[in-house]
Amino acid sequence: MTSKTQIRLLGVLVAGMLAGSIQAAEWQTLFNGSDLDNWQQLGGEARYERAGDQLVGYTVSDTPNSFLTTKKDYSDFILEYEMYVDAGMNSGVQFRSHVRDNGQVFGYQVEVDPTPRRFSGGLYDEKRRKWLYPLTLNEKGRDAFQLGEWNQFRIEAIDSSIQVWVNGIQTTALVDDMDSEGFFGLQVHSIRNHELAGRSVRWRNFRILTDDLEANRTPRDPEVQEISFLNNQLTDNEVRQGWR
């Protein structure tokens, strides 16, 4: 066997070992498609049900914000899902969230706001600090959500970095360390207009990744402004830019 052949075989062997050591991302589902055993309702009395492969929430008059939440808490993750909202609806998905003794849900929420304000994909702190990342900070992101269509969301919450994409367009780039874990929650917002009773919010194709997150991160859009709530601490992005 020549030395070149030996080197080539060694290269093939090393490549095979590396390929075997890299595990494909193991996505899991948050909704098993058959029942709501892993979920519980908190807050208001909006009606939730399973409809085929969808989770559907319906508005109810004279009740506060309602949330269908996971019974399990999650820390770092990448989450993908699709949403469809009826006209006139405000909704969102909670993550790293919690519940107070009075039953009030609070924490991070990826907003769905199909009003002329167009803040869908922004980040709101439910029942606490309010807007953390309004889309006045990201004009391009305001056009990502499409009313009357299924919209695809991706949330990457890794350490203190929280980034959101809607239909492939980055809408939020936030750095905040107030909460490191908590539950997910599907919001049906309270309504003031009784004519909006019975309208629906729909979710489908939930999948979550909790391992190999760094290898599966989406490159951030450099045109999207990063907002940091860290105290006396630089973000990774600021360090890369040379700040001290």
C-alpha distance (Angstrom), angle and dihedral (degrees) to the residues before:
residue distance angle dihedral
M1 . . .
T2 3.81 . .
S3 3.78 123.1 .
K4 3.85 90.9 -113.9
T5 3.79 90.7 54.6
Q6 3.79 90.5 48.6
I7 3.80 91.2 50.9
R8 3.82 91.1 48.0
L9 3.81 92.2 49.9
L10 3.80 90.6 46.9
G11 3.81 89.5 52.1
V12 3.80 91.2 50.8
L13 3.81 90.5 48.5
V14 3.83 93.3 49.7
A15 3.80 91.8 46.5
G16 3.78 90.2 51.3
M17 3.79 91.5 49.7
L18 3.81 91.7 50.4
A19 3.77 92.0 47.8
G20 3.77 90.3 50.7
S21 3.80 92.0 50.1
I22 3.82 93.7 54.4
Q23 3.77 108.3 80.3
A24 3.76 120.0 -152.7
A25 3.77 113.9 -114.0
E26 3.81 109.3 -87.4
W27 3.78 105.6 -144.0
Q28 3.79 117.8 -165.8
T29 3.77 129.9 -162.4
L30 3.80 124.6 -118.0
F31 3.80 91.6 -159.3
N32 3.78 119.4 47.9
G33 3.82 92.9 -157.6
S34 3.79 94.9 -122.9
D35 3.81 111.9 65.6
L36 3.81 145.4 -3.8
D37 3.80 97.2 -118.2
N38 3.81 92.1 126.4
W39 3.81 93.2 50.1
Q40 3.79 136.4 71.0
Q41 3.79 133.5 -169.9
L42 3.80 121.3 -118.9
G43 3.78 134.1 176.5
G44 3.80 115.6 10.9
E45 3.78 133.8 17.4
A46 3.79 103.3 -105.0
R47 3.80 111.7 146.6
Y48 3.81 119.9 -108.4
E49 3.77 127.6 -172.5
R50 3.78 143.8 160.4
A51 3.79 115.5 -107.2
G52 3.79 110.1 -177.9
D53 3.79 107.0 -63.5
Q54 3.81 92.0 -13.6
L55 3.78 136.3 90.3
V56 3.80 108.8 -143.7
G57 3.79 129.8 -166.3
Y58 3.81 123.6 -166.6
T59 3.79 126.4 -157.2
V60 3.80 119.3 -115.4
S61 3.80 126.6 -166.2
D62 3.80 123.4 -115.0
T63 3.79 98.1 18.1
P64 3.83 131.3 108.3
N65 3.79 125.9 -117.0
S66 3.81 110.3 -50.1
F67 3.78 128.3 -149.4
L68 3.78 133.6 -167.0
T69 3.80 100.9 -155.6
T70 3.78 137.0 -173.3
K71 3.79 115.4 -109.0
K72 3.80 88.4 -139.6
D73 3.80 126.3 72.4
Y74 3.80 122.0 -133.3
S75 3.79 131.7 -160.2
D76 3.82 120.4 -174.0
F77 3.79 114.8 10.5
I78 3.77 150.5 140.3
L79 3.80 111.7 -129.1
E80 3.79 129.1 -171.2
Y81 3.80 127.2 -174.5
E82 3.79 142.7 144.1
M83 3.81 127.6 -122.3
Y84 3.79 136.3 -165.7
V85 3.81 121.2 -173.5
D86 3.78 130.7 -171.3
A87 3.78 117.4 -121.6
G88 3.79 114.4 -79.0
M89 3.81 93.6 25.7
N90 3.80 128.9 131.5
S91 3.77 116.7 -164.7
G92 3.77 144.4 139.6
V93 3.79 148.0 174.5
Q94 3.79 121.4 -98.8
F95 3.80 122.5 -147.1
R96 3.80 134.1 177.6
S97 3.80 83.8 15.2
H98 3.79 135.0 151.2
V99 3.81 142.1 -164.4
R100 3.79 128.5 -123.8
D101 3.78 124.6 -136.9
N102 3.83 89.5 -97.9
G103 3.82 90.8 58.6
Q104 3.80 94.9 -104.0
V105 3.82 114.8 144.8
F106 3.80 117.7 -140.1
G107 3.79 137.0 174.6
Y108 3.78 143.8 69.3
Q109 3.80 117.7 -8.9
V110 3.80 129.9 -176.3
E111 3.78 99.4 -141.2
V112 3.79 128.0 -131.2
D113 3.79 107.3 -162.3
P114 3.83 113.9 160.8
T115 3.82 92.8 175.2
P116 3.82 122.7 112.2
R117 3.83 86.1 -88.4
R118 3.84 88.4 70.1
F119 3.80 100.3 -159.3
S120 3.84 95.9 150.5
G121 3.79 108.7 142.0
G122 3.78 93.3 26.6
L123 3.79 120.9 121.8
Y124 3.80 122.9 -111.2
D125 3.80 128.7 -178.4
E126 3.81 102.4 -136.7
K127 3.83 114.6 -136.4
R128 3.80 92.5 -11.6
R129 3.84 128.6 57.8
K130 3.84 96.7 -5.7
W131 3.84 116.1 -151.0
L132 3.80 114.9 26.9
Y133 3.79 97.0 161.5
P134 3.83 113.7 16.5
L135 3.78 114.3 -178.0
T136 3.77 92.2 -118.1
L137 3.82 78.1 89.4
N138 3.81 93.1 57.9
E139 3.80 116.0 36.7
K140 3.80 92.8 176.1
G141 3.79 90.0 55.1
R142 3.81 92.0 56.4
D143 3.80 90.1 72.0
A144 3.82 96.1 50.6
F145 3.82 98.5 87.8
Q146 3.82 116.7 75.2
L147 3.80 117.4 -155.9
G148 3.80 114.6 -139.1
E149 3.81 93.1 26.4
W150 3.79 138.5 84.0
N151 3.81 108.1 -94.5
Q152 3.79 124.2 -155.5
F153 3.82 118.2 -138.1
R154 3.78 130.7 -168.2
I155 3.82 122.7 -170.9
E156 3.79 121.3 -171.3
A157 3.82 112.4 -169.7
I158 3.79 108.4 173.9
D159 3.79 118.4 159.6
S160 3.82 104.7 -45.6
S161 3.82 94.8 -24.1
I162 3.81 115.7 103.5
Q163 3.79 118.0 -178.6
V164 3.80 129.6 171.2
W165 3.79 134.0 -165.3
V166 3.81 127.4 -169.9
N167 3.80 115.9 -163.3
G168 3.80 89.1 -17.3
I169 3.81 94.9 -52.2
Q170 3.79 117.2 114.7
T171 3.79 110.4 -123.2
T172 3.82 104.7 167.6
A173 3.81 135.4 35.3
L174 3.79 108.3 175.7
V175 3.78 134.4 160.2
D176 3.80 114.0 -161.2
D177 3.79 133.7 145.4
M178 3.80 103.4 -168.1
D179 3.83 94.2 109.0
S180 3.79 127.0 24.6
E181 3.81 98.4 177.8
G182 3.78 143.7 9.5
F183 3.78 143.0 122.6
F184 3.80 133.0 -56.9
G185 3.79 118.9 -117.3
L186 3.80 135.5 -169.8
Q187 3.78 110.1 -144.2
V188 3.78 128.7 -145.1
H189 3.77 103.3 -174.2
S190 3.79 122.8 -135.5
I191 3.81 115.4 -104.0
R192 3.79 130.6 -140.3
N193 3.79 96.0 -171.2
H194 3.83 109.8 71.7
E195 3.82 88.8 -155.1
L196 3.82 87.5 71.5
A197 3.81 92.5 61.9
G198 3.79 113.4 121.3
R199 3.79 96.8 26.6
S200 3.77 116.4 134.2
V201 3.78 144.9 -131.7
R202 3.80 116.7 -159.9
W203 3.79 132.1 -160.5
R204 3.79 129.7 -174.9
N205 3.82 144.0 158.2
F206 3.80 96.2 40.0
R207 3.76 112.8 -179.4
I208 3.79 129.7 164.4
L209 3.78 134.8 -164.7
T210 3.81 119.9 -159.5
D211 3.82 100.8 165.8
D212 3.81 132.9 58.6
L213 3.80 89.3 20.7
E214 3.79 97.7 154.2
A215 3.80 91.2 54.3
N216 3.80 90.5 51.5
R217 3.80 101.1 43.9
T218 3.79 117.4 127.6
P219 3.82 115.4 -123.8
R220 3.79 107.5 -107.0
D221 3.78 120.2 -118.8
P222 3.83 105.6 -108.4
E223 3.80 89.6 -149.5
V224 3.80 91.9 61.8
Q225 3.79 111.7 92.6
E226 3.79 115.2 -122.6
I227 3.82 117.6 -138.0
S228 3.80 119.6 -161.0
F229 3.80 128.8 -163.8
L230 3.81 93.4 -178.7
N231 3.81 116.1 126.6
N232 3.81 115.7 -126.8
Q233 3.78 91.9 -22.3
L234 3.78 132.0 111.0
T235 3.77 121.4 -131.4
D236 3.81 120.2 -125.1
N237 3.79 88.5 -108.3
E238 3.82 92.0 52.9
V239 3.81 90.6 49.9
R240 3.82 90.2 52.1
Q241 3.80 88.8 51.5
G242 3.81 90.6 55.4
W243 3.79 100.8 -105.9
R244 3.81 118.0 152.5
